[in-house]
Amino acid sequence: MIPDTFEYAAPTSLPEVFDLLHQREGEAKLLAGGQSLIPLMKFRLAAPALLVDLRKVPHLDVLQERDGSLVIGAMVRESRLDTSTLIRTRYPGIHDATAVVADPLVRNFATLGGNLAHADPANDHPAMMLALRAQVVADGPSGRRTLAIDDFLVDTLENALALDEVLTEIHVPRPATRSGSAYVKLERKVGDYAIAAVGAQLTLDGDTCTQAGIGLTNVGPKAIRAAAAETFLVGKPVTEEAIREAARLAGDAADPATDLRGPAEYKRAMVRTLTARALRQAFQRATGATGGGA
Ligand SMILES: Cc1cc2nc3c(=O)[nH]c(=O)nc-3n(C[C@H](O)[C@H](O)[C@H](O)COP(=O)(O)OP(=O)(O)OC[C@H]3O[C@@H](n4cnc5c(N)ncnc54)[C@H](O)[C@@H]3O)c2cc1C
């Protein structure tokens, strides 16, 4: 439970971060909230020679709507998302996901950037970000690039960042009118990682779906987009029958493993149930029954 020895740096600008990552290529790790990295180090599953703390780097804590998107700085902590009126009222799916990440102690430290960059299929935000069609911004010594969240999440604990790049911002498209989102999680006990969870987003024209997003948590090597279920919903009225068929297709998209959280077939069945619940909640929010927002 004691990490191997490591050096520590707390740079005050992104160029300093890039320099450190370049000088110690492959030996350095970025430190955000430390809620995934430090436990890994304590178990000696990770032993970086240098930790580069992002806490003193400016401008990574932005949280505002700008140019058609919600912009969330990578260092915005879960506790801030949890208490933000903007998130609660306009992006309820993100609020739902935040509220079920671990416990308040973890949420006081954990950051959205760390949650996504860690690329753990059990983390809650990746699936919600898939449903919302988020983009992530990576800064590095050769400039800035923007990636779809689908391309950012490569595999278990693997993201698309180069060794000298930093995830700096997450951009979520601003909700069109008659949009709603929701995140529904099944866990063994409060604060646990998901047995399975589903993020859903719907945009409606009347009762007809014009855009659908569905992301699945902890039922595959990475968060999964239920693409066939999304395609099925678009262009159709969001009836109970359509929701059930989309939920069936989402279950087919899951690729769960049997483990301590249950057999694979149980998890697939739970994906169907949770998808139906998330879609119903997103629909209610889109139609104003519970306050609207994306
Ligand atoms: C008891 C416990 C329960 C938990 N339960 C849940 C849960 O139910 N759901 C859930 O989603 N999570 C859960 N977590 C994980 C928690 O949300 C983590 O904090 C989160 O996954 C990582 O965020 P962090 O800011 O702590 O990142 P860190 O631990 O600091 O970093 C994680 C990884 O991301 C990299 N990284 C961090 N920031 C950046 C960046 N800006 N650019 C590039 N790379 C970066 C780091 O180098 C490291 O490899 C739990 C954690 C604990 C300790």
Ligand as a Chemical Component Dictionary entry (heavy atoms), coordinates in Angstrom:
data_LIG
# 
_chem_comp.id                   LIG 
_chem_comp.type                 NON-POLYMER 
_chem_comp.pdbx_formal_charge   0 
_chem_comp.three_letter_code    LIG 
# 
loop_
_chem_comp_atom.comp_id 
_chem_comp_atom.atom_id 
_chem_comp_atom.alt_atom_id 
_chem_comp_atom.type_symbol 
_chem_comp_atom.charge 
_chem_comp_atom.model_Cartn_x 
_chem_comp_atom.model_Cartn_y 
_chem_comp_atom.model_Cartn_z 
_chem_comp_atom.pdbx_ordinal 
LIG C1  C1  C 0 -13.017 4.542  -3.841  1  
LIG C2  C2  C 0 -13.143 5.032  -5.252  2  
LIG C3  C3  C 0 -14.335 4.816  -5.925  3  
LIG C4  C4  C 0 -14.478 5.262  -7.230  4  
LIG N1  N1  N 0 -15.688 5.059  -7.854  5  
LIG C5  C5  C 0 -15.870 5.560  -9.093  6  
LIG C6  C6  C 0 -17.130 5.430  -9.760  7  
LIG O1  O1  O 0 -18.082 4.872  -9.228  8  
LIG N2  N2  N 0 -17.256 5.953  -10.998 9  
LIG C7  C7  C 0 -16.232 6.606  -11.623 10 
LIG O2  O2  O 0 -16.404 7.081  -12.745 11 
LIG N3  N3  N 0 -15.033 6.736  -11.025 12 
LIG C8  C8  C 0 -14.834 6.245  -9.788  13 
LIG N4  N4  N 0 -13.617 6.389  -9.178  14 
LIG C9  C9  C 0 -12.515 6.969  -9.967  15 
LIG C10 C10 C 0 -12.491 8.465  -9.817  16 
LIG O3  O3  O 0 -13.593 9.052  -10.441 17 
LIG C11 C11 C 0 -11.198 8.975  -10.435 18 
LIG O4  O4  O 0 -10.899 10.136 -9.792  19 
LIG C12 C12 C 0 -11.132 9.266  -11.884 20 
LIG O5  O5  O 0 -11.310 8.085  -12.617 21 
LIG C13 C13 C 0 -9.780  9.857  -12.266 22 
LIG O6  O6  O 0 -9.793  11.244 -12.033 23 
LIG P1  P1  P 0 -8.610  11.949 -11.266 24 
LIG O7  O7  O 0 -8.797  13.412 -11.486 25 
LIG O8  O8  O 0 -8.552  11.469 -9.884  26 
LIG O9  O9  O 0 -7.334  11.475 -12.129 27 
LIG P2  P2  P 0 -5.937  10.892 -11.670 28 
LIG O10 O10 O 0 -6.101  9.718  -10.795 29 
LIG O11 O11 O 0 -5.058  11.990 -11.198 30 
LIG O12 O12 O 0 -5.399  10.423 -13.106 31 
LIG C14 C14 C 0 -5.948  9.294  -13.746 32 
LIG C15 C15 C 0 -5.188  9.056  -15.062 33 
LIG O13 O13 O 0 -5.518  10.057 -16.010 34 
LIG C16 C16 C 0 -4.339  10.789 -16.405 35 
LIG N5  N5  N 0 -4.746  12.184 -16.494 36 
LIG C17 C17 C 0 -5.390  12.904 -15.548 37 
LIG N6  N6  N 0 -5.673  14.137 -16.004 38 
LIG C18 C18 C 0 -5.198  14.192 -17.269 39 
LIG C19 C19 C 0 -5.205  15.210 -18.273 40 
LIG N7  N7  N 0 -5.783  16.405 -18.069 41 
LIG N8  N8  N 0 -4.631  14.941 -19.468 42 
LIG C20 C20 C 0 -4.079  13.715 -19.703 43 
LIG N9  N9  N 0 -4.049  12.713 -18.799 44 
LIG C21 C21 C 0 -4.603  12.954 -17.594 45 
LIG C22 C22 C 0 -3.311  10.524 -15.306 46 
LIG O14 O14 O 0 -1.974  10.633 -15.790 47 
LIG C23 C23 C 0 -3.661  9.102  -14.902 48 
LIG O15 O15 O 0 -3.098  8.183  -15.822 49 
LIG C24 C24 C 0 -13.413 5.952  -7.880  50 
LIG C25 C25 C 0 -12.220 6.175  -7.200  51 
LIG C26 C26 C 0 -12.070 5.728  -5.901  52 
LIG C27 C27 C 0 -10.788 6.006  -5.187  53 
# 
loop_
_chem_comp_bond.comp_id 
_chem_comp_bond.atom_id_1 
_chem_comp_bond.atom_id_2 
_chem_comp_bond.value_order 
_chem_comp_bond.pdbx_ordinal 
LIG C1  C2  SING 1  
LIG C2  C3  SING 2  
LIG C2  C26 DOUB 3  
LIG C3  C4  DOUB 4  
LIG C4  N1  SING 5  
LIG C4  C24 SING 6  
LIG N1  C5  DOUB 7  
LIG C5  C6  SING 8  
LIG C5  C8  SING 9  
LIG C6  O1  DOUB 10 
LIG C6  N2  SING 11 
LIG N2  C7  SING 12 
LIG C7  O2  DOUB 13 
LIG C7  N3  SING 14 
LIG N3  C8  DOUB 15 
LIG C8  N4  SING 16 
LIG N4  C9  SING 17 
LIG N4  C24 SING 18 
LIG C9  C10 SING 19 
LIG C10 O3  SING 20 
LIG C10 C11 SING 21 
LIG C11 O4  SING 22 
LIG C11 C12 SING 23 
LIG C12 O5  SING 24 
LIG C12 C13 SING 25 
LIG C13 O6  SING 26 
LIG O6  P1  SING 27 
LIG P1  O7  DOUB 28 
LIG P1  O8  SING 29 
LIG P1  O9  SING 30 
LIG O9  P2  SING 31 
LIG P2  O10 DOUB 32 
LIG P2  O11 SING 33 
LIG P2  O12 SING 34 
LIG O12 C14 SING 35 
LIG C14 C15 SING 36 
LIG C15 O13 SING 37 
LIG C15 C23 SING 38 
LIG O13 C16 SING 39 
LIG C16 N5  SING 40 
LIG C16 C22 SING 41 
LIG N5  C17 SING 42 
LIG N5  C21 SING 43 
LIG C17 N6  DOUB 44 
LIG N6  C18 SING 45 
LIG C18 C19 SING 46 
LIG C18 C21 DOUB 47 
LIG C19 N7  SING 48 
LIG C19 N8  DOUB 49 
LIG N8  C20 SING 50 
LIG C20 N9  DOUB 51 
LIG N9  C21 SING 52 
LIG C22 O14 SING 53 
LIG C22 C23 SING 54 
LIG C23 O15 SING 55 
LIG C24 C25 DOUB 56 
LIG C25 C26 SING 57 
LIG C26 C27 SING 58 
# 
